[in-house]
Amino acid sequence: MAHSLIAGNVQDDVHAATSQQRFISLGYNMIGVVTGQVDLTQEFNAMGDQTEVSNPGLFPLQYNANPDPCLNGR
């Protein structure tokens, strides 16, 4: 996993039911609430990773399209 945002969900963001379940971080992830068998000392410790982020500071998605139809670059 790399360059991912997993934070701000309803209950838990990352959960592993058993110690055999592992996450491999390639860096620059923003991880929120961690539950279960996830070990942050071994997982999500690559360069740029942020863990236990309670509020990622994002707004809900919204429609931002131009009301005019596309004219193929004209």
C-alpha positions as CSV (number, residue, x, y, z in Angstrom):
1,M,0.0,0.0,0.0
2,A,1.4,3.4,-0.9
3,H,0.1,7.0,-1.0
4,S,-3.2,6.0,0.6
5,L,-5.6,7.7,2.9
6,I,-7.4,5.4,5.4
7,A,-8.8,7.7,8.1
8,G,-12.0,9.2,9.2
9,N,-14.2,6.2,8.8
10,V,-17.1,5.2,11.1
11,Q,-15.5,2.8,13.7
12,D,-12.1,1.5,12.8
13,D,-10.0,2.3,9.7
14,V,-7.5,-0.6,9.8
15,H,-8.3,-3.9,11.5
16,A,-6.5,-7.3,11.5
17,A,-8.4,-10.2,13.2
18,T,-5.3,-12.3,13.6
19,S,-1.5,-11.7,13.9
20,Q,-1.0,-13.5,10.6
21,Q,-2.8,-10.7,8.7
22,R,-0.2,-8.1,7.7
23,F,-0.1,-4.8,5.9
24,I,2.9,-3.8,3.8
25,S,3.5,-0.1,3.5
26,L,5.4,1.4,0.6
27,G,5.2,4.8,2.3
28,Y,3.2,8.0,2.5
29,N,0.0,6.6,3.9
30,M,-2.3,8.4,6.3
31,I,-3.8,5.8,8.7
32,G,-6.5,6.5,11.3
33,V,-7.9,4.3,14.0
34,V,-6.1,0.9,14.3
35,T,-7.7,-2.1,16.0
36,G,-7.1,-5.8,16.4
37,Q,-3.7,-7.3,15.8
38,V,-2.1,-4.4,13.8
39,D,1.4,-3.6,15.1
40,L,2.3,-0.1,14.1
41,T,5.9,-0.7,15.0
42,Q,6.1,-3.2,12.1
43,E,3.4,-2.0,9.8
44,F,2.9,1.5,8.4
45,N,6.3,2.7,9.5
46,A,7.7,3.5,6.1
47,M,8.9,7.0,5.0
48,G,6.0,9.5,5.1
49,D,3.5,7.3,6.9
50,Q,1.3,9.0,9.5
51,T,-0.6,6.9,12.0
52,E,-3.4,7.4,14.4
53,V,-4.8,10.4,12.4
54,S,-8.2,11.1,14.0
55,N,-9.2,13.8,11.5
56,P,-7.7,13.8,8.0
57,G,-9.2,17.3,7.4
58,L,-11.1,16.4,4.3
59,F,-14.5,17.6,3.2
60,P,-17.2,15.3,1.7
61,L,-17.0,14.8,-2.1
62,Q,-19.0,17.2,-4.2
63,Y,-19.8,17.8,-7.8
64,N,-17.6,20.5,-9.3
65,A,-18.1,20.1,-13.1
66,N,-18.6,23.0,-15.4
67,P,-22.2,23.3,-16.5
68,D,-21.2,23.9,-20.2
69,P,-20.7,20.9,-22.4
70,C,-17.1,20.0,-23.5
71,L,-16.2,21.3,-26.9
72,N,-13.2,19.1,-27.5
73,G,-10.7,21.8,-26.6
74,R,-12.2,24.6,-28.7
